[in-house]
Amino acid sequence: MKVLAWLAALAALMMVSTTAKANEWGTLRPNLYFGPRLAVPESPLTGLAWFSNGNYQALDKLRHACDQHHALSGYGYTAHNARDYAKQSIRDPESNLDLHLEWVAATDTNDWTLRVSGTPLDSTKPSPVSLLFYSGFDRPAHGTPHALAAGAIDGSPSDPEGLDVGPL
């Protein structure tokens, strides 16, 4: 049943995405290392998080929202035209990761693409890293984003088990 919830949520996201113009998408979530969204209220949003999976405490050190305690040796945009292109570099010594993101929105269609690449900062050390790309819908009236994984795609609260998404 959760698979159906994910498929329905993905279909809803795709419908909203295909009706939006590419120039309405942007890197508009400044508190995150990477987080494109539409420039309209209650819109779809996306993001990227990562963690080093080299030890059992890896999820405690998830990188998602910008935080000085992450002790990154650098992060930021190396190019950004505020319309349809952004290039970003993130250097995470604890994860031994030099992460590069390129976000491109097509001006003639409603599509955008993210290219993710990474290399170890120190090639003599292993750097097992997991990347998590997610999508959801913004619900500013309630103050927090509502992840698609929770099962609600119409803005209504979902079943606590995440099994009931209502009629499709």
C-alpha positions in Angstrom: 0.0 0.0 0.0 2.9 2.4 0.7 4.1 1.8 -2.9 0.7 3.0 -4.1 1.0 6.1 -1.9 4.5 6.8 -3.3 3.3 6.3 -6.9 0.3 8.6 -6.4 2.4 11.2 -4.8 5.0 11.0 -7.6 2.2 11.4 -10.1 0.9 14.4 -8.3 4.3 15.9 -8.2 4.8 15.2 -11.9 1.4 16.9 -12.7 2.4 20.0 -10.8 5.8 19.9 -12.3 4.6 19.7 -15.9 2.3 22.7 -15.5 5.0 24.9 -14.0 7.3 26.9 -16.1 11.0 26.2 -15.8 11.7 29.7 -14.7 9.4 29.3 -11.7 11.8 26.6 -10.3 14.8 27.8 -8.4 17.2 27.1 -5.6 14.9 28.9 -3.3 15.5 27.2 0.0 18.5 29.1 1.4 18.8 27.1 4.7 19.7 23.9 2.8 22.8 22.8 1.1 20.6 22.0 -1.9 16.9 22.5 -2.2 15.1 23.6 -5.4 11.4 24.4 -5.3 8.7 26.3 -7.2 8.5 30.1 -6.5 4.8 29.8 -5.5 3.2 29.0 -2.1 2.3 25.4 -1.2 4.4 24.1 -4.1 6.5 21.0 -4.7 9.9 21.1 -3.2 13.0 18.8 -3.4 16.2 18.4 -1.6 19.4 16.4 -1.2 20.9 15.0 2.0 23.9 12.8 2.5 25.7 10.9 5.2 28.8 8.8 5.5 27.8 5.2 6.0 31.2 4.1 7.4 29.9 3.7 11.0 26.8 2.9 12.9 26.2 6.5 14.0 26.1 7.8 10.4 22.5 9.0 10.4 23.2 11.2 13.4 25.5 13.2 11.1 23.1 13.6 8.2 24.0 16.6 6.1 20.9 18.5 4.9 20.3 21.9 6.5 23.3 24.2 6.6 24.9 23.9 10.0 28.3 25.2 11.2 28.7 22.1 13.4 29.1 20.0 10.2 32.6 21.4 10.0 32.6 21.5 6.2 35.8 22.9 4.7 33.6 24.8 2.2 30.3 25.0 0.4 28.5 27.4 -1.9 27.7 28.3 -5.4 30.5 28.6 -7.8 28.1 29.8 -10.5 24.4 30.9 -10.4 22.4 33.0 -12.8 19.2 33.2 -10.6 17.1 31.8 -13.5 18.0 28.4 -14.8 21.5 27.4 -13.8 23.4 26.8 -10.5 26.7 25.0 -9.9 27.6 24.2 -6.3 30.6 22.7 -4.5 30.5 21.1 -1.1 33.6 19.8 0.7 32.9 17.5 3.6 36.1 16.2 5.3 34.3 14.0 7.8 32.6 12.1 4.9 35.8 12.4 2.8 33.6 13.8 0.1 34.0 16.6 -2.5 30.5 16.9 -3.8 29.5 18.8 -6.9 26.0 19.7 -8.0 24.8 21.2 -11.2 21.2 22.2 -11.5 19.8 23.2 -14.9 16.3 24.2 -15.9 15.2 24.0 -19.5 13.8 27.3 -20.7 11.7 25.8 -23.5 10.1 23.0 -21.4 9.0 22.5 -17.8 11.9 20.2 -16.9 15.0 20.6 -14.7 17.9 18.3 -14.2 20.4 17.7 -11.4 23.8 16.3 -12.0 25.5 15.0 -8.9 29.2 13.9 -8.9 31.6 13.4 -6.1 35.2 12.3 -5.4 37.0 11.5 -2.2 38.9 14.4 -0.7 41.6 11.9 0.2 41.9 9.1 -2.4 43.8 6.9 0.1 40.8 6.6 2.4 37.5 4.9 1.7 34.5 7.2 1.5 31.2 5.2 1.6 28.5 7.9 1.3 24.7 7.6 0.8 22.8 10.3 -1.0 19.1 10.9 -0.4 17.1 12.8 -2.9 13.6 13.6 -1.7 10.5 15.5 -2.8 7.5 16.8 -0.9 5.0 19.6 -0.8 5.3 22.9 1.1 2.6 23.7 3.6 3.4 27.2 4.9 0.1 27.5 6.7 1.2 24.7 9.0 4.8 25.9 9.3 6.6 22.8 8.1 7.0 20.9 4.8 5.0 17.7 4.5 7.0 14.9 3.1 5.4 12.6 0.5 6.5 9.6 2.5 3.9 10.4 5.1 1.2 9.3 2.6 -0.9 12.5 2.2 -1.0 14.0 -1.3 -3.9 16.3 -1.0 -2.8 18.3 2.0 -4.9 16.3 4.5 -3.3 14.5 7.4 -2.5 10.9 6.6 -3.1 7.8 8.5 -0.5 7.4 11.3 0.6 4.1 9.7 1.0 5.9 6.3 -1.2 3.3 4.7 -4.3 5.3 3.7 -4.0 8.0 1.1 -7.8 8.2 0.5 -9.5 7.8 -2.9 -7.2 8.0 -6.0 
